[in-house]
Amino acid sequence: MVNAYLDAIQQLYRQHTSPEQAVPMKRYMRDQFEFLGIKRPQAQVLFKQLKVEQGLPGVDQLNVVVRTLWNWPEREYQYLALTLLDKSQKHLTPDFLPLLEFLITTKSWWDTVDSIASHNVGKLLRKYPKIRDRTLTPWRQSDNIWLRRTAILFQLGYKTETDVELLFAIATENRKSSEFFIQKAIGWALREYSKTDPDAVTTFVSMVELTSLSKREALKWLKKQPPDS
């Protein structure tokens, strides 16, 4: 049944390939991935058609389906894999963490990692808080920048549920990284939390020596706010 489902996906997507559209899509991703040339609006239509005609894979089939889509060369299949994960998010358990780590560390780029971090990992660790620290500890210490970016970003959207001490600790331990994607993530995470507790972020930024990129990103939202009357 899994093979039939995957065959249906491939047949559907191949009917809507556009080599002309694939060129700029590939260029936008710095020529790192091949593309079929299916833009997001059309991909959403195709997903709805797939869901009507084939349904969603069962949770017991999800691992195989997602890994297979991830191994196919065209990037649209990885986007579909993440859509299938999102639609099954409420059924995910800690048993899916090895799959999520595989997705973070394979064919890694911001377009997939950020979705996995804020949606899949973030929601899973919120639902199962007892596994949070043992999951994040090796990621925080990893040489893989995408695992560390995930550790920085997983609390996006937590708002008042944010573990502020953890957020600031991870930002601090990564503040000297020379990696653009790490510095950008620090700023993004702090900027999002500044919408919940502006004073805490302002104080943190003033006390911790951040790179100019992280600091600028962290304070971007706050600087747009009108001064108190």
Secondary structure, DSSP 8 states (H G I E B T S, - for coil): -HHHHHHHHHHHHHTT--HHHHHHHHHHTTT-SB-----HHHHHHHHHHHHHHH----HHHHHHHHHHHHHSSBHHHHHHHHHHHHHTGGG--GGGHHHHHHHHHSS--HHHHHHIIIIIIHHHHHH-GGGHHHHHHHHHT-S-HHHHHHHHHTTTT-GGG--HHHHHHHHHHHTT---HHHHHHHHHHHHHHHTT-HHHHHHHHHHS---HHHHHHHHHHHHTS----
